[in-house]
């Protein structure tokens, strides 16, 4: 008579416990300990939800376009045609304009990724984070700003004030004008 090892008996007992209630070909075996029971697929449509499903893609952010502005040729503007500027004092994607500076030169902010409008290279757009966590639109790595004294679309009163410049289609500062 062959010898039965205690480990083999233990394994056989565990397998029997797991398959307790299983019949050959049973499509709904008893659940394993620590796992939920398998549920039958539902043939009913899910009930309509009051909340829409979250979108897989984020909502679009602030739009940046090109427009002819104040004799500089095509320059960056927002969706309303307001002139956008870069600050030569920003030497990275991180803005250095806060406090009084930001009151005079408000940042162009966004809640999503910026959208390339007419003539804008979407590969040059980006988002940087301000110290308060708000997203600021970048173009060719430059944080973008408004000039608070520009009253209407096409105004460019901040051009070449200190180190502030309008921005061309390539993301470079415009020094003419």
C-alpha positions as CSV (number, residue, x, y, z in Angstrom):
1,X,0.0,0.0,0.0
2,X,1.5,3.4,-0.9
3,X,2.3,5.8,1.8
4,X,0.2,9.0,1.9
5,X,2.1,12.1,2.9
6,X,0.4,14.5,5.3
7,X,1.1,17.4,2.9
8,X,-0.8,15.6,0.1
9,X,-3.8,15.1,2.5
10,X,-3.8,18.8,3.4
11,X,-3.7,19.9,-0.3
12,X,-6.6,17.5,-1.2
13,X,-8.6,18.8,1.8
14,X,-8.1,22.4,0.7
15,X,-9.1,21.7,-2.9
16,X,-12.2,20.0,-1.7
17,X,-13.1,23.0,0.5
18,X,-12.6,25.4,-2.4
19,X,-14.7,23.3,-4.8
20,X,-17.4,22.7,-2.2
21,X,-20.7,23.1,-4.0
22,X,-19.0,22.9,-7.4
23,X,-20.5,20.5,-9.9
24,X,-18.5,19.6,-13.0
25,X,-19.1,22.4,-15.6
26,X,-20.8,24.7,-13.1
27,X,-20.7,28.2,-14.6
28,X,-21.0,29.8,-11.1
29,X,-18.6,28.1,-8.8
30,X,-18.5,29.0,-5.1
31,X,-16.3,32.1,-4.5
32,X,-12.8,31.7,-3.2
33,X,-12.3,33.1,0.3
34,X,-11.6,36.8,0.1
35,X,-13.0,37.2,-3.4
36,X,-16.5,38.3,-4.3
37,X,-18.9,35.9,-6.0
38,X,-19.0,36.0,-9.8
39,X,-22.1,37.8,-11.0
40,X,-24.2,37.0,-14.1
41,X,-23.8,39.5,-16.8
42,X,-26.8,41.9,-16.9
43,X,-28.9,42.1,-19.9
44,X,-30.6,45.3,-18.6
45,X,-29.4,48.7,-19.8
46,X,-27.9,50.8,-16.9
47,X,-30.3,53.3,-15.4
48,X,-29.7,56.8,-16.8
49,X,-27.5,58.9,-14.5
50,X,-28.3,62.4,-13.5
51,X,-24.5,63.1,-13.7
52,X,-22.8,62.9,-17.1
53,X,-19.9,60.5,-17.3
54,X,-16.5,62.2,-16.9
55,X,-14.8,62.8,-20.2
56,X,-11.6,60.9,-21.1
57,X,-10.1,64.1,-22.5
58,X,-9.9,67.3,-20.4
59,X,-11.9,70.4,-21.4
60,X,-9.9,72.7,-23.7
61,X,-8.1,75.5,-22.2
62,X,-7.4,79.1,-23.2
63,X,-7.1,79.8,-26.9
64,X,-4.1,81.6,-28.3
65,X,-4.2,82.9,-31.9
66,X,-2.3,85.2,-34.3
67,X,-3.5,88.6,-35.4
68,X,-2.0,91.6,-37.0
69,X,-1.4,94.0,-34.2
70,X,-0.3,97.6,-34.1
71,X,2.0,97.4,-37.1
72,X,4.1,94.5,-35.7
73,X,2.9,91.9,-38.1
74,X,1.2,88.7,-36.8
75,X,1.5,88.6,-33.0
76,X,0.0,86.4,-30.3
77,X,-3.5,87.3,-29.0
78,X,-6.1,85.6,-26.8
79,X,-9.5,84.5,-28.0
80,X,-10.8,88.1,-27.7
81,X,-7.9,89.6,-29.7
82,X,-6.1,91.0,-26.7
83,X,-2.3,91.3,-27.2
84,X,-0.1,88.9,-25.3
85,X,3.4,89.6,-24.1
86,X,6.5,87.9,-22.8
87,X,8.8,89.2,-20.1
88,X,12.5,89.0,-20.9
89,X,13.2,88.7,-17.2
90,X,11.6,85.2,-17.2
91,X,14.5,83.0,-18.0
92,X,12.6,79.7,-17.7
93,X,9.1,78.4,-17.9
94,X,8.5,79.7,-14.3
95,X,7.0,83.2,-14.1
96,X,8.9,85.8,-12.1
97,X,6.0,88.3,-12.2
98,X,3.9,88.4,-9.0
99,X,2.3,91.0,-6.7
100,X,2.4,94.5,-8.2
101,X,4.1,93.2,-11.3
102,X,1.1,90.8,-11.9
103,X,-1.4,93.6,-11.4
104,X,0.3,95.6,-14.2
105,X,1.0,92.5,-16.3
106,X,-1.7,89.9,-15.5
107,X,-0.7,86.3,-16.5
108,X,-2.7,84.5,-19.2
109,X,-4.0,81.6,-17.2
110,X,-5.8,78.3,-18.1
111,X,-7.6,75.4,-16.5
112,X,-6.8,73.0,-19.3
113,X,-4.2,72.6,-22.0
114,X,-4.1,75.7,-24.2
115,X,-5.8,75.5,-27.6
116,X,-3.9,76.6,-30.8
117,X,-6.0,79.1,-32.7
118,X,-5.4,80.5,-36.2
119,X,-1.7,80.5,-37.1
120,X,-0.4,79.2,-33.8
121,X,1.9,76.2,-33.6
122,X,0.3,73.8,-31.1
123,X,3.7,72.2,-30.5
124,X,4.9,75.5,-29.0
125,X,2.0,75.8,-26.5
126,X,2.4,74.5,-22.9
127,X,1.3,75.2,-19.3
128,X,3.5,76.3,-16.4
129,X,2.5,76.4,-12.8
130,X,2.5,79.7,-10.9
131,X,3.4,79.7,-7.2
132,X,-0.3,79.6,-6.3
133,X,-0.8,76.4,-8.4
134,X,-2.7,78.2,-11.2
135,X,-1.7,77.2,-14.8
136,X,-0.1,79.9,-16.9
137,X,0.0,79.5,-20.7
138,X,3.4,79.1,-22.2
139,X,4.5,79.7,-25.8
140,X,7.9,78.4,-26.8
141,X,8.6,78.1,-23.1
142,X,7.8,81.8,-22.3
143,X,5.0,82.5,-19.8
144,X,2.4,84.8,-21.5
145,X,0.9,88.0,-20.0
146,X,-1.5,90.9,-20.8
147,X,-0.7,94.6,-20.2
148,X,-3.3,96.0,-17.9
149,X,-3.5,99.3,-19.8
150,X,-4.4,97.7,-23.1
151,X,-8.1,98.6,-23.3
152,X,-9.1,97.1,-26.6
153,X,-8.2,94.2,-29.0
154,X,-5.2,95.2,-31.0
155,X,-3.8,97.6,-28.4
156,X,-0.1,97.0,-27.7
157,X,0.8,99.8,-25.2
158,X,3.2,97.5,-23.3
159,X,5.5,96.9,-26.2
160,X,9.1,97.4,-25.2
161,X,8.3,98.8,-21.8
162,X,11.2,97.8,-19.7
163,X,11.7,94.1,-20.7
164,X,8.2,93.4,-22.1
165,X,7.6,92.4,-25.7
166,X,4.8,91.3,-28.0
167,X,5.3,87.7,-29.3
168,X,5.5,86.6,-32.9
169,X,4.4,83.3,-34.4
170,X,7.7,81.6,-33.7
171,X,7.5,82.5,-30.0
172,X,10.1,85.2,-30.2
173,X,9.9,88.7,-28.9
174,X,9.2,91.4,-31.4
175,X,11.8,94.2,-31.0
176,X,10.6,96.4,-33.9
177,X,8.1,99.1,-33.5
